[in-house]
Amino acid sequence: MTRIPAPERREALVEAALRVVSREGIARATTRRIVAEAGMSLASFHYAFDSRDELIDELIRTVVAREQQAVVPELLPGVSLRELLQTGIERYLAHLRSDPAHEQAMLELTQYALRDPERHPLALAQYARYTDLAVDALERAAAHSGATWRVPVDQVARVLVAFTDGLTITWLVDRDDEAARRVAAAAADALSRMADAP
């Protein structure tokens, strides 16, 4: 039997965990189900991760990194800050539409972490990553458009995260693409008013 290197084993387990959580929910994403999904033994899991919580934390990091690739604004010349923001939010919407189960899984992971004080740091880490992602996108958009944030960018980022959370839940419930695009436009307009344009 071929031995799988530890990084590849971790990656395979994270992907298996994401599939299980997306399909069955966090409550049913037991270590045994995850290793069965990955086609590995329970011993393989413990070789790669110390605990299920460590795997869940890695799962959150992985999905947030994918979201970062999806939402980084396309920096086209001559585009205003508002247009860059709207494009970025619409790119997030396209990412959400492409795989709703993944975003639903992330919401469930947040709730899972909030229900247990010992797991609460997982939710804090998840939202810290979302905020960092938003700060990066906002700083890029402002620099590219020549705008200057009047409000500290970390505060603007929290507003952006709140908008995208609301957009996510509402779209998962009603799947109304046109309404979601109107929300994206309104969010971009509100956020751009927190900056001075050149």
Rosetta blueprint (number, residue, H / E / L):
1 M L
2 T L
3 R L
4 I L
5 P L
6 A H
7 P H
8 E H
9 R H
10 R H
11 E H
12 A H
13 L H
14 V H
15 E H
16 A H
17 A H
18 L H
19 R H
20 V H
21 V H
22 S H
23 R H
24 E H
25 G L
26 I H
27 A H
28 R H
29 A L
30 T L
31 T H
32 R H
33 R H
34 I H
35 V H
36 A H
37 E H
38 A H
39 G L
40 M L
41 S L
42 L H
43 A H
44 S H
45 F H
46 H H
47 Y H
48 A H
49 F L
50 D L
51 S L
52 R H
53 D H
54 E H
55 L H
56 I H
57 D H
58 E H
59 L H
60 I H
61 R H
62 T H
63 V H
64 V H
65 A H
66 R H
67 E H
68 Q H
69 Q H
70 A H
71 V H
72 V L
73 P L
74 E L
75 L L
76 L L
77 P L
78 G L
79 V L
80 S L
81 L H
82 R H
83 E H
84 L H
85 L H
86 Q H
87 T H
88 G H
89 I H
90 E H
91 R H
92 Y H
93 L H
94 A H
95 H H
96 L H
97 R H
98 S H
99 D L
100 P H
101 A H
102 H H
103 E H
104 Q H
105 A H
106 M H
107 L H
108 E H
109 L H
110 T H
111 Q H
112 Y H
113 A H
114 L H
115 R L
116 D L
117 P L
118 E L
119 R L
120 H H
121 P H
122 L H
123 A H
124 L H
125 A H
126 Q H
127 Y H
128 A H
129 R H
130 Y H
131 T H
132 D H
133 L H
134 A H
135 V H
136 D H
137 A H
138 L H
139 E H
140 R H
141 A H
142 A H
143 A H
144 H H
145 S H
146 G L
147 A L
148 T E
149 W E
150 R L
151 V L
152 P L
153 V H
154 D H
155 Q H
156 V H
157 A H
158 R H
159 V H
160 L H
161 V H
162 A H
163 F H
164 T H
165 D H
166 G H
167 L H
168 T H
169 I H
170 T H
171 W H
172 L H
173 V H
174 D H
175 R L
176 D L
177 D H
178 E H
179 A H
180 A H
181 R H
182 R H
183 V H
184 A H
185 A H
186 A H
187 A H
188 A H
189 D H
190 A H
191 L H
192 S H
193 R L
194 M L
195 A E
196 D E
197 A L
198 P L
